[in-house]
Amino acid sequence: MVTQTPLYLCVAVKEKKCFTSFNCDMLDAPSVFNFPFNHEPSAVALLAAEELKKELQAGVLKHNFDLTGKMFGVLVVQGLKGGLGFLKAYSGKLENNTPPEGFVPPVFDVHHNAGFFKAEEKRIDGLTEEIRLLESSSQYLSLRVSVQEKQKQTQDELYNKKQLLLTKKEARKKQRALNKDLLSAEKYQSLNNALNEQSKKEQLVYKKEKRLLGKELKSLEDAFEKEENKIKKKKKERSELSSRVQYKIFESYSFLNSKKEEKNLIELFEKTAFKLPPSGAGECCAPRLLQYAYIQNLRPVCFTEFWWGESPNSEIRVHGQHYPACRGKCGPILQHMLKGLSVDDDPLKNNKEISELKIIFEDDVVLAIEKPADILSVPGKEIKHSLASLLKRQFPNIEGPGLVHRLDYETSGIILVAKTLDIYKALQKQFTSRTVKKKYVAILKRSISLDYGKIDLPLRGDLYNRPRQLVCFEHGKKAETEFKVLGRTKNSVRVSFFPITGRTHQLRVHAAHKSGLNSPIIGDSLYGSSAERLFLHAEEIKFEHPVSGKTVTLISPVPF
């Protein structure tokens, strides 16, 4: 029986010195590990990150960061002798694919020369070359051209023959009409019979010629299909081999936790919505850092990740900015890897508790309430306290959903409420037809050159990092925002936003994206950096009253 040495032991044997000591005596280390998906980096983690940023600034890595940026991470750990140090990692791979000294290794090195992937990669490359040769062979190319030409020729010939039939049919029709009153009934019937016989013969000739042309075409198509099937067979073989290799790679990515329990990617993702791991799972900084720490018996203390280099076109990534771990790719992995550690609660679970709604406007059918920042509009999976639940408690006779629209958890301002289902539908129709006018006020982090304008960047959800949104011109939904600068200070800009569409995180993305205003809203932890709050407020809403038909304008004073 052949047994396989556990992966983490193999890595430990080949371990490079990655523990970096640093002077952090003046700072208090956190007593619990930070919640990876939503946190403010600790001072100790930021100090370690600054050390790494100095290295990157000095050009220690061979990578063109002006072309493609990269996420980097540091994990502050306690060594075997009790002292603090940090580990450093990057996500994915660098340009030359050579792991640099001092950075933790991948959890599983797919490109290791002695690994199974190299051998399987050669087989896949061999199949790719066979497919290329088949697709470029003179026989295949000649047949493809012949089929295309024959299809065009057959189509043209049949069209011309059909038109000739129609022309002759029209001539017979005219001949019948011309002779109907000139010939006796007996002679006219004889003429008509002759014309009908002529029509039948022409139809028989046409069908015979059509069959002949079709037979010639099918002979060519069959020959071409035979060659195409060879290619399809090779492509299927390559696809099946690629799937088997990918599955084997997923099985080879095995992750520890502090209890030294081990699970691979297949096990970690089998109960998720994805079922199988998404591409790149296990290649992010946090799993790499924690894996190395556990292998070397180092105690994780805290970590942070930051972006270094040029921002991608779709995501909002700012050079030097710190970001939380991604939920889609890292969520199931880190849930396992953090078992046994004392970890902070998710800050979002600290949902602001309010006992009573603040009413801005009320009549028999419509309510307008003021939403504070840091409270959900509707209940979440884990957090039940929300404006909607409080609304049901305070106004138990409201029919239907009540809330006609929503605001983000962090955003404050006006929300409309319908007291009856009919009024809800009427107001919803106004939102759908975009006749409701909304005005938001925000404070942006960086100066912008324009005083007013319009942003048009289509958006779609980031499947692997919800609730973040991506700018996507291929699959995104149209998203438009008008803006106007209200005032400027040395370090910030106050603006009004007038959303034309109402996409998720539209204002936040349009403000932060490099093709938008390139200036995130202050306090935007998803697309910028944290502050005491998100400085975004729904100040004004204008709509047609569903009963009176009059225009109603409501205002909620900006709290900042």
Phi, psi and omega in degrees: 000129180265128177249151182252132178294132179308140185302319185292333176288322177299316180295321182297323180296322183268011188302135172261156181289108185243352181284121180249119176284148175207156185274104179231027184298332183280354184247148177272125177286143179299146179277339177231153181288141184288144177297119194291336189262358179192100184200161171258119183304139179287164180298324180293316179296320179295323178296316177297320179297322179296323177298316180293320180299324177296320178296315181294322177298327180281354176080037182288341182251141178271089181202136180275089182288344176287340179263313182222118177284174184210147176272132177241154179217153174232141177239114176283129184228157174260126182284177182297332181264007175098344182283155179268145173209188177219155174252153181228148182208165173229158180272149177067223180224162178268176186303313184272000176060020178255116180301123181283158178297142173090346178262144181296147182284166174299155176299320174219124182272096181299325187268012178297133186301328182270359184280165182294332185297322181298317180294316180291327178297323177295320178296318179296317178297323178296317177295321178299319179293321177298318178297318180299316180295319178296317182289337181256004181293148181296325180295315181294313182294320179295317179295320180298316179294317181299318179297315180297317180293318180294322177298317179293317180297315180298315180300316181293316181296315179296323178296315181296318179295322179294319179295323178295319176300316180295321179297315179294323178297318179295323179294319178296320179299318179292321180297320177297314182296321183291324185263357184299319183264348182270329184259156174291165182301321182292314180292323179295320179295321178297317178298316182297320178296320180295317179295320177296321179294319177299318179298318180297317180297318179296320178296319179295319178297317180299314181295322179294315179295323179296317178297319181295314178298319179296323179294317178297317179295316182296324178300316177292316181297321179296318179296319179292320179298324179299317178290321179295323179296327176298317180292316180299322180296317178293321179294320177296317179299317179294318180298315180295321178294317179299319179295318179295319179295316180298319179297319179294324177296315179300320178294331183280339176282101184242132188241139177264163164236184185295343178269005183066022173280144189236134176218144177264176184298323179300315181293323185286331185255357187294336181257009178270173178295333182284332184070309175249153181297142175287162179301134179089358179298134180091353182261002180279169187296311188302311178300320179298314183294313181294320179300313180296318180300315181294319179299320183269008179059041176259140182270119177296135181249309179193163178211166173206155178234148178216156179267140180229117176114196184294140179285143174292165183285331185266313183278162173259104179226121184252135180307125178084352183280143180269143183222152175284168176292152179281141183281320186297308183277325187259343185307299181297328181291311184288330175302322177285314188291336182269359177297135182095345176263153172275116187239141176304152172288157174296121180304332180294339178287345175278050182300130182300127180264122175237148185262341184211141179282144175268118184268126177266324183208144176204136168221202185292334188236341186232141172238151168230123181244160179256119179271126173286164172290155174063046170212143180286146174288316178232158182300145176260187180296320184250331183258118184263333181289124183201173176298319182297317181292323178291324179298315180297326180286318184279331179230076187294342183271001179293134178268148173070199186295332181083284181295123181278333179209178184229164170235151178304156178311314186276345186273142176251168175132195189282136169230133179273145179230134176259134182277338179233162181293323179295318179293322177302313181295322180294316179291321177302320180298323178294321178293318181297320181276000175062035175267347175284129181256128182237146177229128176245153173240135181220158172245122182267151187285325185238158179294147173235152187276330184276151176267335178200167180163193182223136178251131181228091180228114181292146187233150170214160180289146174276105186303326186259005181208055179292146009265016182302150178246153179242149169278122185216111182280345182272313185241357184286157176270146183302134180219122183231138179220129170264149181219158177212131179284130179263333181180160181229143169239184181298324187244002184205169178225130175263127183228158168256136175249137177236089183291129176274319173253175184229057180280157177302130177059023185303310183294322182293317179288316180298329177286316190275329187295146184295336177268358174261236178273348180056036180210100184295154175292136180300133179088006179274097184289341179278317187243002179214243178218159185288156173208191182294339176194169171278123184273068177219126185222130175280097190276322189219144174221138183230125183212168177267125180297126187293348179254306184280336183080359180279152177284128179247128177243122181241144183229137172243116183304138180289127185275007180222000000 
